[in-house]
Amino acid sequence: MTCLENSVLPLKTLALLVQHYERLGEFGKAEDALFTMIETEPKHSGLLDFGIAFYHRLQTKSDASLITGNLPRSELEAG
């Protein structure tokens, strides 16, 4: 198994990773990938809309679903 923890992934790959984790219900990991995107390309104009859409989608999830996905509502709202 290869570890990519110290590798910088392309922005497009990170965006796909956010979507993948979101579909799996791993919301904390999805948010981590989103933050990595922002750290990697802080001036990218489309990231703000991408992030806002991500948080809006998660706001529709139940509290139980968010907790299971490791992103409680209090952390979601802080994001």
C-alpha positions in Angstrom: 0.0 0.0 0.0 1.3 3.4 -1.0 1.0 6.4 1.4 0.3 9.8 -0.3 0.1 11.7 3.0 3.2 13.9 2.2 2.4 14.2 -1.5 0.7 17.3 -3.0 -2.2 16.2 -5.2 -3.5 18.2 -8.1 -6.5 20.4 -7.3 -8.8 18.4 -9.6 -7.8 15.2 -7.7 -8.5 16.9 -4.4 -11.9 18.0 -5.6 -12.7 14.5 -6.6 -11.5 13.3 -3.2 -13.9 15.8 -1.5 -16.8 14.4 -3.5 -15.8 10.8 -2.9 -15.6 11.2 0.9 -18.9 13.2 0.9 -20.6 10.3 -1.0 -19.2 7.8 1.5 -20.5 10.0 4.4 -17.0 10.7 5.6 -17.6 14.4 6.0 -14.6 15.2 8.2 -12.2 13.7 5.6 -14.1 15.6 2.9 -13.6 18.9 4.8 -9.9 18.0 5.3 -9.5 17.6 1.6 -11.3 20.9 1.0 -8.9 22.7 3.4 -6.0 21.1 1.6 -7.3 22.5 -1.7 -7.5 26.0 -0.2 -4.0 25.7 1.3 -2.7 24.5 -2.1 -4.3 27.2 -4.2 -5.6 30.0 -1.9 -6.2 32.4 -4.8 -8.2 30.0 -7.0 -11.4 31.8 -7.7 -13.6 28.7 -8.0 -12.7 27.3 -4.6 -15.0 29.7 -2.7 -18.1 28.5 -4.6 -17.0 24.9 -4.3 -16.6 25.2 -0.5 -19.9 27.1 0.0 -21.7 24.4 -2.0 -20.1 21.7 0.0 -21.2 23.3 3.3 -24.7 24.0 2.0 -25.1 20.3 1.1 -23.9 19.2 4.5 -26.3 21.6 6.3 -29.2 19.4 5.0 -27.7 16.3 6.7 -29.1 15.1 10.1 -27.0 15.7 13.2 -26.6 11.9 13.6 -25.2 11.6 10.0 -22.8 14.5 10.6 -21.6 12.9 13.9 -21.1 9.6 12.2 -19.2 11.3 9.4 -16.9 12.9 12.0 -18.1 16.5 11.4 -20.6 17.5 14.1 -22.9 20.4 13.3 -20.9 22.8 15.5 -17.8 22.2 13.4 -19.8 22.4 10.2 -21.1 25.8 11.2 -17.6 26.9 12.1 -16.4 26.0 8.6 
